Structures are given as C-alpha cells and as structure tokens.
Amino acid sequence: MIAEPFIDAFDYDETGDGPSIVFVPGSCSTGAAWRPVISALNGRFRCITTSLLGYGGTTERRTARNPSIAHEAELIEAVIRRAGGPVHLVGHSFGGLASLAVALRARVPLQSLTIMEAPAVNILREIGEYRHYRTFREMSDAYFAAFRGGDKEAISSMIDFYGGSGTFASWPSRVRAYAMETTHVNILDWASAYAFELFPPVLAGIDIPVMVVRGAESHPAVKRANELLSIYIKGASLVTTEGAAHFMILTHPEDTARVIADHITRVERRCVFDGCAAG
C-alpha cells in the first residue's frame, strides 16, 4: 500500500452539482482562471478548482534540486481524495502536464482526463522531432537568461510564445503583475516539465478516456506536442479549437466548456451502459 504524502496547504473550491470535475490551471494563475469556463457550464457539473504548487494558497514543495513533477501529481491527488473521487480531471497548460502525470501514476480514481495545451516537450525529443523541441528550449533558455539578468518582465516572452506577440501587454495590470511576481515559480514549472520523461509505450498504458485539446492558432511546437499525446495515448481523441490559441480558457470559454461537457457526457453515458463507477 502506497503511503499518502502530507500536503501542507492547497487551494480548494467547489461549486455546482452533477458529475465531479477537477480543474487544474496552468502556471502564473490560480483556480480562478477557470471561472469563465465554469460559468459557461451553467451548473451542470460539480466543479472543483485548485492551484498548482507555489500559486495562490498552495504551498510550494519543489526545489531547484528536486523539481520532479511527482510533487505536482501528489498535490492533485490530494485534491481528488478530498473531492471524494472518482473524478473527471481537466488540466490546462502545465496543469495539463501535471494531470497527465496523475493518470500515469494511477493512484487515484479517474473517470476521464482532458489535457489542454500541455508543454509535453519530451515527447518531441523522444520521437526525434528535434526542431520543435529546440524551439521550446531556445524560448525558455532566453527567458531564463533575461530573468537572471534582472529583466522583471522576462516572463512576457514566454507568454507571447504561447499566446502570440502582444499577449502579455494585453493582459490587465494585476494579471501581468502576478505573472512577474511568480516568475521564479514558473521557472520551477519548466524544470519539472523538462525532467518529465514521456515514453510512447508508457503513454499507451493509460486506460481511461482521454481528450487532448489544442488551439488552431497556437504555436506549431505546442500543437505538435499535443497531437503526439493524442497519437500515443491509446484511444485518445484530439480536438482543435478554431480561432483559439493557448489561453483558450480565457478567450474561448464557451467553446472550451462545450468540448469538455461533450467529452464528459459521452464518458458518463458509457459508464451507465457498461456499469462502471459513477462520479
């Protein structure tokens, strides 16, 4: 029996009734990032939100020497246990990668997994798509160097990599300030992502329904990495949201809510037919 790790403190909020969904946000944000999507779901689901390590009220547990994504997985597993799973797990950006780690560990009951624009950098390296892999590395290396050099807005280059030129500048001042304030945490997030090995045979072992979502206007390297996840995760579906880029949960909440609801509804109906556990 695996001992449950002690998690100091973590954000936890829930609203609505119905099948349980745990929403995991990405870097530089909190569970509040999911509010537009949850609003668009119109109370049809029990929606649970949290924040990743080092954001909001969630205690950081990683260090530069030990940035393992297992720490993020343990946090999400604690949230799912508190929710009283099984749950449908939905993660955006780095939250999507951390949610993938939860599915691979298989220590908590999941009914389905939705991965949205995960920075799955190592699947690119593993299958030899080095051009896209180098694109990620060149962006992050330049960003880290700028931050070490004293550029307080260094994170803007990473945000614009994902959302397109001018994305960071278009954000409200309080959102930009929080991103700058948590830059050191985001750098740990990248360390976690680069240390997370993604082997196709391991991905093929995931045995729950999986949907991978990407934006049609997202960076080609991000789109390809997520496409590869959908290819190597057995039976996974791939959804491309037209007109959207990386930050689709904010720019396209209705479209995002629709694809999530459709996926979960299909899974729930299959569970009723097959007699599997309900959430």
Disulfide bonds with the S-S distance in Angstrom:
Cys271-Cys276 2.23
